[in-house]
Amino acid sequence: MILNTNLKHLKTEQEIKEIINAEENVIVCCGRMGPMCLPVYASMEELETSGEYDHVAFRDLLFDSPEAVFIRKLPEVRTFRGLPFTVYFKNGEVVQATSSIQSKENLVTNINNSF
């Protein structure tokens, strides 16, 4: 199963590892099709198509998939309780992680601070 978004979907742990190692700047939003996640996906889609953030790879991942354990086991998200988990990777390393609803402005601030 995949998320019903216009973002590129990560479906396997191998895909997760490949993208975070191949691209300098990656955002992975790990969530469900729920009220806290939908605004984050929409903002990510808007930022991805704006042309301003071509240096960032935007991806989503279904929280309930077995492959999401890769994200759920990161030390940076260990205390998170709200979905989605949004993780910012730079050169394969986690540089920031947030949970719960984020506005487009929050995402832009996090992108600018992380990348």
N, C-alpha and C positions, 0 to 999 in steps of 0.2 A: 504494500500500500504506500502511496505517496500523498503529499499534501496538495491540495487544490489551489496552487498559486502559480504565478507566472515566473517565479524564480527557478533557477536550475536546482534540481533535486539531488541530494546525496542519498544513495541507496545502499551503499556498502561501506564497511570500515576502510576498505582499500581505497575507495573513491575519496573518503574524507582525508586520509593520509596523503593521497596524491595531490589533491588541490592545495592543501596547506603547505606542502613542500614545493609545489610547482609555481605557485603565485606568491608574490611578496606580501600582499595585503588581502586577507580573506575574512569575511564575516559569515559565520554559520549561525542561523537562527533555528534552534531546536525546539519545536513546539507541536501544537495541535491546531485544529481548525476551531478555535474557541475565541471568546470575546477579548481576552488579554493578548492573544497572538495575532489576530487578524489585522489590527492597526500597525503592528510592527512589520508584517509581511507587505502591507500596502505601502508603507513608507520606504521599505527597502526596494520595492519594485519601482517606485517613483524616482528614488535616488539613482538606481541602476540605469534607468532610461534617460536621465537628465543630461548625460554626457559630462557632467562635472566630476564624476567619480569613476572614470574609466580605469583608474589605477587600483580599484577595489573589486574583488570577486565576491559577489553576493550569492549565498547558497542557503537552502533550507534543508531540514532533516526532521523526519517524523519522530517525535519524542518517544513514542511507544514501540518503535522498531528495535529489534535486538542490536542493530548497529549503533543506536544512539547511546549505548553504554560508553562508547568512546568519549562522548561529550559529558555525560552524567558523572563519569569518574574523574574528571579533571579536578584538581585541588581547588581551582578558582571558583568552582560552582558547588562545592561540597555543601555549603550552608544554604543554598538557594531553595526556596519553597514555592515560588510562583513561576508560571510559564509565561512566555518562552524564556529559554536560556539563550542569550545572544552573546556569542564568543568572538572576539576580535583576535586574529592571528597575524603576526608580522614575522616573516621569514621562518614560518613553522612553529613559532612560540606564541603562547597566549600573552597578550599585552593588556587585555581588559576583558571583563565579562560582566554582564548585567542580567537581571531577571525581571520578569513582569513586563507590563506595558511600557513602551517607550514611544515618545512622539518623534516625528521626523526631526525636530530640532535637537532632541536628545541624541538621535543617531548621528546627526551632522557633528555635534560637539564631540561625540565619542570617536568618530572617524578622524576628525581634525586632531584630537589629542593622541590617538593611537598610531596614525599613519602620517 
